[in-house]
Structure formats: C-alpha cells, structure tokens
Amino acid sequence: MNMMEVDGYKAKIEYDPELDQFRGEILGLNGSADFYGKSPASLRKEFKNSLKVYLEVCEEKGIVPTKEYSGKFNLRIPPGLHSEIAARAAAAGKSINQWVSEILKRSTHE
C-alpha cells in the first residue's frame, strides 16, 4: 500500500485512472477526508488542506478527530500457525502477545 504522512496523520494513496489523478484518504479519523492531486507535490499540498479543514470542522463541532484504539484485537489463524507462533514465542522466552507485538512492530517500521 502506498502511504503518505503529514503532521503524524497517514493517508492511503491510490491512482484513479478515470480522473487521471492520485486520490488520498486520511486514515484513522472519526469521519472521512480525502484529497486529490496530479503529482506528489500537489497531493501533499491537498493532504495538508484537507486535514486542516477536517480538523477545523471537528473543533467547531466538538468532535474528537481521531479514532481511539484499545490496543486489543482478535485474530483468527489456522491451528498450525498458532502452534508455530507459540513454539517460536516460547523459544524466545516471550509470551505469544510479546512475540507477535514485536513482529508486527518490525513489519510496520520497514
């Protein structure tokens, strides 16, 4: 996935062939905000503008702009994979939660 970041906010970027432009969608909001641009520079500029407007509207309406995450999520995986993860976590002297958290953290910082 192509992502762009502005002021700590991330957006998913896709190409829209019908408009011959890039479309960005700001992620993790309590609403939706998107933006368009023909080049990376124009896309970044529109990202900043869209974010600014979104945050202003949230402030005016008393809305918390971003989703809050609990830090918990359920994951369903095949039993064999569960067994393999448990074995690797135990071999590393860690709980499954610690081991998986470290793997996920590494994969998001590449």
C-alpha positions in Angstrom: 0.0 0.0 0.0 1.2 3.5 -0.8 1.0 5.9 2.2 1.8 9.5 2.8 2.2 11.2 6.1 1.6 14.8 7.2 1.8 16.0 10.8 1.6 12.5 12.1 -1.5 11.7 10.1 -1.3 8.9 7.5 -3.2 8.6 4.2 -3.7 5.7 1.8 -2.8 6.8 -1.7 -4.3 5.2 -4.9 -4.3 6.1 -8.5 -7.7 6.9 -10.0 -7.5 6.2 -13.8 -10.9 7.8 -14.5 -9.8 11.1 -13.1 -6.1 10.6 -14.1 -5.2 11.7 -10.6 -4.0 10.3 -7.3 -6.5 10.0 -4.5 -5.7 10.1 -0.9 -7.8 9.0 2.0 -6.7 10.1 5.5 -6.7 7.1 7.9 -7.8 6.8 11.5 -10.3 9.6 11.5 -13.7 9.7 13.2 -15.1 10.7 9.8 -13.7 10.8 6.4 -11.4 13.2 4.5 -10.0 12.6 1.1 -8.0 14.7 -1.4 -6.7 14.5 -5.0 -3.6 15.6 -6.9 -1.8 15.0 -10.1 1.7 14.9 -8.6 3.2 14.0 -5.3 3.7 17.7 -4.5 0.1 18.7 -5.3 -1.1 15.6 -3.5 0.8 16.6 -0.3 -0.5 20.2 -0.6 -4.1 18.9 -0.9 -3.5 16.5 2.0 -2.5 19.4 4.2 -5.5 21.5 3.1 -8.0 18.6 3.6 -6.5 17.8 7.0 -6.7 21.5 8.1 -10.4 21.8 7.0 -11.3 18.5 8.7 -9.6 19.5 12.0 -11.3 22.9 11.9 -14.7 21.3 11.4 -14.1 18.8 14.3 -13.1 21.7 16.6 -16.2 23.7 15.6 -18.5 20.8 16.3 -16.7 19.4 19.3 -15.8 16.2 17.7 -12.7 14.2 18.6 -10.9 14.0 15.2 -9.2 10.6 15.5 -10.4 7.1 16.4 -9.2 5.7 19.7 -7.8 2.2 19.6 -7.9 0.0 22.7 -4.7 -1.9 21.8 -6.7 -5.2 21.6 -7.9 -7.1 18.6 -8.9 -10.7 17.9 -7.1 -12.6 15.3 -8.2 -15.9 13.8 -5.5 -18.0 12.4 -5.1 -21.7 11.4 -4.3 -24.0 14.3 -0.9 -25.0 12.8 0.2 -21.4 12.6 -0.9 -20.8 16.2 1.2 -23.8 17.2 4.2 -22.5 15.3 3.8 -19.0 16.9 3.5 -20.5 20.4 6.7 -22.5 19.8 8.7 -19.6 18.5 7.5 -17.3 21.3 8.4 -19.9 23.9 11.9 -20.4 22.3 12.4 -16.7 22.6 11.3 -16.7 26.2 8.3 -14.5 25.5 4.6 -14.7 25.6 2.7 -15.0 22.3 1.5 -11.4 22.8 5.0 -10.1 23.3 6.4 -12.1 20.4 3.6 -11.1 17.9 3.7 -7.5 19.0 7.4 -7.3 18.2 6.9 -8.9 14.8 4.1 -6.5 14.0 6.1 -3.5 15.2 9.1 -4.6 13.0 6.9 -5.1 10.0 5.3 -1.6 10.3 8.7 0.2 10.6 10.3 -1.2 7.4 
